[in-house]
Amino acid sequence: MDSKKKGNLWVFGDSFSAYAGIHKGHDYYATWKKNENEISWFGHLKKKLDLNLIRNSGGGWSNDHIFNAIIENIDEMKKEDVVIIGTSFNDRIYIPNKHNKLVDYPLVLQMAPDDIENHVVKLLERYSAMFCEYDFEQRSALSKQMEKRFKFLKNIMDNYVGVKSCVLWSVYLYQKFETITEVTNSEIDDHHWSYKGHYDFFKYIEKEYEKNINS
């Protein structure tokens, strides 16, 4: 098939929709790779569906960042495309730094700590503690609100853009798949997925893709 005529696989999300832990040069675990089939879940999906990959994701991305990325690209999506949206943790906040550039807190503290004033950091920590706490059994009101926002976007994809399939999944699922910490017996402290974790998640997403195909 001519690659120019292929549909696109759009991937949005945080580090679980990126190469965290398995990208050479990014993490020691990448050196454990044994064969060419040890790739990311979206690498498996791209290969399976024979689509062009367009990835808009990154470590530490907040839900607002992910939401904005989808809005900025939605006009480019076609009926033959597949869209996979992974939502992030609710204690991440998308805010303007002192240069009036939107950044993800708390990631910005690791990348460019001087871009956020100390008094602002204290306020953000209080906000996170009061409103963005979550657990894996009962969603907070903020979490439920965020789920509604992304379900609204999925509805747009399905019924107005009319993409082939749109899958919405939550980062809360991450514990269901093997992590780098587990497979290395804690030699590497990284709770991102191992190669097996990526493959098993690919099989999960493949089923969700099939369930969400638009007629």
C-alpha positions, 0 to 999 in steps of 0.5 A, a space after each residue: 500500500 502506498 504510504 501516502 494513502 495509508 490512514 494514520 494512527 494517532 496516539 495521545 497521552 503521557 509517558 505510557 503512550 511514549 517510549 519511557 523506559 524502552 527507548 535506547 539512550 533513555 533508560 538502561 532497560 532498553 539495552 535488554 532488548 533481545 529481538 526486533 519484536 520488543 517494541 512499544 505497544 503503539 509500534 505493535 499496533 502500527 504494524 498490525 493495522 498498517 498505518 502511519 504513526 503520528 504520536 502526540 505524547 510525552 512524559 509528565 503530560 497532564 490531561 489538559 496538555 493531552 486535551 489541547 494536543 487533540 484539539 490542535 490536531 483534530 482538523 487533520 484527522 480522516 475517516 480512515 484514521 485510528 485514534 488512541 487517547 490515554 488519559 493521565 494522572 489528575 495531580 498533573 496541572 497545565 499552567 503558564 510559567 513565568 515566561 507565559 509558556 504552558 508547562 506541566 506541573 510537576 514535570 517542570 520542576 524536573 526540567 526547568 525548576 527556575 521557571 516556576 516561582 517558589 510561592 507558586 509551587 507551594 500553591 500548586 502543591 496545596 491544590 494538588 493535595 486538596 483537589 487532585 488526590 485519587 485512588 484506584 477504587 473511587 474516582 474523585 469528582 475532578 477525575 469524573 469530570 475529566 472522564 466526561 471531557 474526554 468522552 465528549 472528545 471521543 463522541 466528536 471523533 466517532 460521530 462528527 469526524 467519523 474516524 475508523 476507530 477511537 479508543 479512550 483508556 485511562 492511565 489507571 490501567 497501568 498496574 495491570 501490565 508488567 513493569 520494568 521494576 517487576 521484570 528486573 526484580 527491582 534492579 531498575 526502579 521504573 514503573 513503566 511497562 516492560 516489553 512484555 507489558 507493552 505487548 500485553 497492552 497492545 493486545 488489550 488495545 487491539 481488542 478495544 480497537 475492534 470493539 470501537 470500529 465505526 460502521 
